[in-house]
Every structure is written in C-alpha cells, then in structure tokens.
Amino acid sequence: MFGICTADARATIRLVGYRMTRLSLLLAASTLLTAVCARPASAEILFVDLYRDQSWEQTGDGASLTSLGAFFSARLYSSVPSEYDTVTMTYPGIGSPVGLTEDAPPSTTYIYQTAFLSKATMDSDYPAGTYAFDATNGGGTDAASVEYSFSDDNYPATTPFLTGTDFSDLQGMNASNPFTFHFSPYEPGSSFDEALLFFSVYDYDLGAFVFQEGLLPPTTTELTVPGGTLTAGHFFSYELVYSNRTLIDSPDTTFPSTAGFDLRTRGNFSAVGSPVPEPASMLMLVQGLVLGGWIVKRRRARSG
C-alpha cells in the first residue's frame, strides 16, 4: 500500500502520526493512509488545533524561573499540501478575524501565533466561544468550527524545570561527556485527555536542534544526551515542555480537534571540551516557532 501512495499523502501520514500514541500509531496511520490515498485530488480539513502556552526561563538551580509571558496559536491541517490560497479564523476576541499562513510551503499546515506579556491578556484577547475556520481556493471554501472553552484546570499542575544542580552543571559542561537532565515532577492535574512531555536542545551556532525527545509520559524524570552530541564552544538552549491535551468535537473535520495547554521552560548554557563530530545528517533543521515539528498525536478518529 505504501509503495503506490503519493509522496504528499505519505507526508500527511507522517504529520498526523506525530499526534498518535505509540500503541495506536500503526493502526491509525494505516486508516488515514487509505482515506488520503483514495482521494488524492480532493482536499479537506483534517483537523484544527488551538494552543495556549505559558513560558519561563530558568536562571539558576531549582525553581529559579523568570516569566517570559504567554502565547496563543492556532493550526489547520489539510489533506493536500498547498491546497488553500487563504485560511482565516473568526473568534470572539477583538482582533477577529485573523489569517493563518502556510508553514514552510509546500505544507499541509497553516498556522497563526501571537505572543503576550501575561496569561491574563491572552485569555482576554482569545476567550472561550466559537472558533470558525474558512479555507479557500479557486474551487470554493471549506469550513470548520469548534466550541472552545478552557480553565486553569486544563494546564499541568506543576511547572517544568531542571532539578538539583543541573543548571549550574550545564554552564561550561564538557561536550565530550554525556549529560543527564533531571526533570521536576510532572503532575497533569485534573482536566485533560492526554499528558505529554517534550525535551529539546537547540544549538544557536548551528541554527538547529541537536537533541529532541517527545511524546513521553509524564512519569519521565530524566533524559541523557550522549557525549559528542553537543559541539564545544557553541551556545545552547534547552526546553522542557509539560503539555496537557483535550480533544474537541469538530463535526466539520475528518478527525477530532485538540486544545493544548502547555507549560514550557527554557534555559541557556555553553559547552567546552572536544566532542566527537556529529554527522550533519543527524542534525534536525528548525521546523518553526514552538517545537515546530512536534505536532501532537490524536487518540481517536471519527468514522467518515
């Protein structure tokens, strides 16, 4: 089956695959592959996502955190890359409507994102209510809408950060040696469908992620970056994300949509030493603003 399907359809499978649980990935991807390949010339809105993020910078050992504000983002996913000329979102806030732009064309993803100094301002500008999406091309308009609500209970109950003396130990760490990052407890709280942990290390000098792990359970307490992964003399940023997800019924899309409630903390460090060179093929290119390529999995799909 995979051999006769188009490259665009396979790309859609990979995109949606990031949103699946490890156990359901193969079954769900196979189902979606059949649906997409059966209609290669027809586009449709697969699903939409709405995310609310709060972020911090870690500046010392333990919970030494400085708020970086918050941001709201919306994404629409099409079954066919570059299918739509314009995508707009209408919502109850004062800035409505807004346009979504295609992410790294040709792509099946259309994205809108905006930052705030505080969560309170984000909540005021993007309140609960109906969020409607119109995706238009020469053949007409595809439309989808979701009823969107939220509360503080949707967020993880604990803030992410590196524990112990990890932050101090990172400053001038030896890039030749492995380094184990230890995470504060991730308590998902009381209102969520899925809870996922993500961790990444970004090399500012290379302009690339050099380490990424995601879709991890909230029980994950540490990850080890192998020796030689980092380059001596370079400047890095790590990011730890605790992400709660809630499924939203969206009758106009192929799959249910997702409301994400993320808490994320980043910190900066530099490395010394003489690491083993890392092949360029192992480096992951930057995919976008917020974990770019980390598109969250989906637990169930509505029968078509």
C-alpha positions, 0 to 999 in steps of 0.5 A: 500500500505504501509503495503506490501512495503519493509522496504528499499523502505519505507526508500527511501520514507522517504529520498526523502520526506525530499526534498518535500514541505509540500503541495506536500509531500503526493502526491509525496511520494505516486508516488515514493512509487509505482515506488520503490515498483514495482521494488524492485530488480532493482536499479537506480539513483534517483537523484544527488545533488551538494552543495556549502556552505559558513560558519561563526561563530558568536562571539558576538551580531549582525553581529559579524561573523568570516569566517570559509571558504567554502565547496563543496559536492556532493550526489547520491541517489539510489533506493536500499540501498547498491546497488553500490560497487563504485560511482565516479564523473568526473568534470572539476576541477583538482582533477577529478575524485573523489569517493563518499562513502556510508553514514552510510551503509546500505544507499541509499546515497553516498556522497563526501565533501571537505572543503576550506579556501575561496569561491574563491578556491572552485569555482576554484577547482569545476567550472561550466561544466559537472558533470558525475556520474558512479555507479557500481556493479557486474551487470554493471554501471549506469550513470548520468550527469548534466550541472552545472553552478552557480553565486553569484546570486544563494546564499541568499542575506543576511547572517544568524545570531542571532539578538539583544542580543541573543548571549550574552543571550545564554552564561550561559542561564538557561536550565530550561527556554525556549529560543527564537532565533531571526533570521536576515532577510532572503532575497533569492535574485534573482536566485533560485527555492526554499528558505529554512531555517534550525535551529539546536542545537547540544549538544557536551556532548551528541554527538547529536542534541537536537533541529532541525527545517527545511524546513521553509520559509524564512519569519521565524524570530524566533524559541523557544526551550522549557525549559528542552530541553537543559541539564545544564552544557553541551556545545552547538552549534547552526546553522542557515542555509539560503539555496537557491535551483535550480533544474537541468535537469538530463535526466539520473535520475528518478527525477530532480537534485538540486544545493544548495547554502547555507549560514550557521552560527554557534555559541557556548554557555553553559547552567546552571540551572536544566532542566527537563530530556529529554527522550533519545528517543527524542534525534536525533543521528548525521546523518553526516557532514552538517545537515546530515539528512536534505536532501532537498525536490524536487518540481517536478518529471519527468514522467518515 
